[in-house]
Structures are given as C-alpha cells and as structure tokens.
Amino acid sequence: MKQRNLFIGLSNIFKDYWDDLLWSKEREVVMNDYKKIFPNLPERISGLGELAYNLWWSWHPAARMLFKSMDRQGWKDSIHNPVRMLREIPREILEAAADNEEYLDNYDGVVSEFRNKIKPKRCWFTENITEAEC
C-alpha cells in the first residue's frame, strides 16, 4: 500500500512535467524553434530552451544548477521542471542571467558539453550500414 501511495504521489508531482515534455502539442515545434516556446529567453542564453527539452540536464548537476542558480524560487515553484520554469520566469530574471559573467561562464561550459554529447558521432555502424540495409 505504501508503494502505491508513493507512486501516486510521484505521478502527481511529475504529471505537469511529463505533459509539458512528452505529450505537448508543441513537441514538433520545439525541435525547430525554441523562440516560439520561450519568447522571453534572451538570445545569449537561448541554449537553455534546447537543454530544457532534453533530459540530459536531469543527470548532470551542473546543468541543473543553470536553472536553479538563475532563480531558486522559480526552480522550486516549477517543481524542478525547466520547461515550466522558462515559460513562467519573468523576463527581467532571464536578462539578468544573460548579463551575469559568472552565470555565462557556467552556461557556456554546460551547453558546450551538452552539444558535444548529443552531436552525431562516427562509428563503425554509421560508416558500414546504410539505411537501405536496416
């Protein structure tokens, strides 16, 4: 019974997150245009939109800290949901982060690591197996 109650509690907490992330009608748009989803996000830190929609942030503490350090109360209020946070956070906070040199140093390092990890890599499979063979 305790496990069931825990599951129900966790599913309620994460319901909005999964709705935003997985079942969003905007999911197709997200892949191509984060500006439509997060219109207040300054260009200098626009990589946060891409990062928010990739669960890579969830197992990299430095990536989580990008969201948390921007606005701790906003991070808490969003139940640690970066998509919700970026949608609801005031533009002034985003602009302050985009002007903060220390924040930008962290941002540049994390986003660089993120993009290096997700970019397609050359390997035996991609060099030897064509799509027609799959």
Stockholm file with secondary structure:
# STOCKHOLM 1.0

chainA/1-134         MKQRNLFIGLSNIFKDYWDDLLWSKEREVVMNDYKKIFPNLPERISGLGELAYNLWWSWHPAARMLFKSMDRQGWKDSIHNPVRMLREIPREILEAAADNEEYLDNYDGVVSEFRNKIKPKRCWFTENITEAEC
#=GR chainA/1-134 SS CHHHHHHHHHHHHHHHHHHHHTSCTTHHHHTTCHHHHCTTSCGGGTHHHHHHTSGGGGGCHHHHHHHHHHCHHHHHHTTSCHHHHHHHSCHHHHHHHHHCHHHHHHHHHHHHHHHHHHSCCCCHHHHHCCGGGC
#=GC SS_cons         CHHHHHHHHHHHHHHHHHHHHTSCTTHHHHTTCHHHHCTTSCGGGTHHHHHHTSGGGGGCHHHHHHHHHHCHHHHHHTTSCHHHHHHHSCHHHHHHHHHCHHHHHHHHHHHHHHHHHHSCCCCHHHHHCCGGGC
//
